[in-house]
Each structure stands twice: as structure tokens, then as C-alpha cells.
């Protein structure tokens, strides 16, 4: 889309990032444990300012915000509800930059998660639900996830599925398997272009599951994605960066200039 309000983003392009995480990941990935400092109002101010600064320098106007999946759950579903309330509040504090938010449900909550799916839709106005089974203790093709996807389809909630093939819980063949079970539901797959072999597997996933759309996050360059877009259409690709909260997230995406400078048509670039 062409902008008419004077935003000085990335040239003529109105850039929307589908993959921002708000929260911690390092607790679950070998990093230092949370010392509690991130609960302060000052940290919240710095975190937001840092995120907006990265977006501004990178020419990104808006983003979908997703909770970090590494949160602790000593209180079970109550903690998941807290995280979903927090991401809705984050959206509401700066709606001009974060117009939409994505929630989380946990497959290990079983049938109890259905009430949370309904709540985030009905009460919080959340538009999507994220699964990152590397953090959730199940395989991506869990029968519970399939049941949740069916309920989400009834509510027009977008399924956001992390598919980092390096971890067996998120293997791309599992993405294809579950996508084929819900052919009328469009699935947004994140992190799938995280390596060369994984990127090539995405070509096969689309062949067998045409209802999957992929983001660009974690790709080392745009070349393979450009080839993918030419073969299957640019509408199958959306821009995403996997930007995390400060201090983890502090880099401007290197892919955006490559997309703009690619030989794709202007319409294709705008579709991405």
C-alpha cells in the first residue's frame, strides 16, 4: 500500500512486521534467569522505546505482538491468562504501532484451553493464537493443537505456528501434516526459513499444504525466499523479524533492504 499520512518509512512501502515477541526467552534457552527487574515501570518504558526505535530506524510502521513463549507457569492456566492479558494491554498502550495482538494457549492444558481461546477472542479482541512447541512440551502435530485449530477456525482466529525445523518438535513435515488436516484454515508459519535445507523443505510444504503462509524471520538472506515467491506467489510470504524485547532484540532486519532491492515486481514487494 502507498501511504498518504507522511510516514517516512521504507521508501514507498508501508511495512508491517508479523513477528514481534514481547517478553523473555532466555530463561528457557540457557540464559540468565529473570531477576525481577523486568517487572518495573522503568523497564517497560525502556523496552517500548527500544522496540519503537528499532522499528523507526528499520522503516517498520506497525507490528503484530506475540507473548514470549518462555514464560513460567507455576500457576498453570492462570499464568497463561496473565500473559494474554499483558499482550492485549501492550497493544492497547500503543495501538497506532501495534494494532493487533496474538495470544497463547498451552496444549498441556487440554480441554481447559478452549475456554481461554474463547476468552481471548471475546474479551481481549486478540486476533491470533501462537504455538511454539519447542517451549510447550508437545509435538506440533499434537491432537490437542489440531482440536484448537478447529475451534480457532470457527472464531476466525489466525493460527500462528513456529516451525523451526532445527528442533524435532517443530519439524516442517509436521507443519505439512497438520495443515492438511485443516485445509480451509490459513496458517501463518514462523521461522521456517531458518536454514538452507529447511528453506528448501518449504517448497514441498506448499506443494502438499497450500494453506500455509510463511514469514521471513531468521532467513540469512532473501535469495531462496525470492525464488519461492516467484514459484508460488508473493502472497505466500509476509515480512517478519522475530524481534524480541530489550535487551535481546536490538537489531534492524537485514532482509528489508534485500526485499526492496530484489527483482520482484512492485506489487509482489507490497504483498510481502
Buried (B, 14 or more C-beta within 10 A) or exposed (E): EEEEEEEEBBEEBBBBBBBBBBBBBBBBEEEEEBEEEBEEEEBBEBBBEBBBEBBBEBBBBBBBBBBBBBBEBEEEBEBBBEBBBBBBEBBEEBEEBBBBBBBBBBBBBEEEBBEBBBBBBEEBEBBBBBBBBBBBEBBBBBEBBBBBBEBBBEEEBBBBBBBBBEBEBBBBEBBBBBBBBBEEBBBBBBBBBBBEEBBBBBEEBBEEBBBBBBBBBBBEEBEBBBEBBBEBEBEBBBBBBBBBBBEBBEEBBEBBBBBBEBEBEEEBBBBB
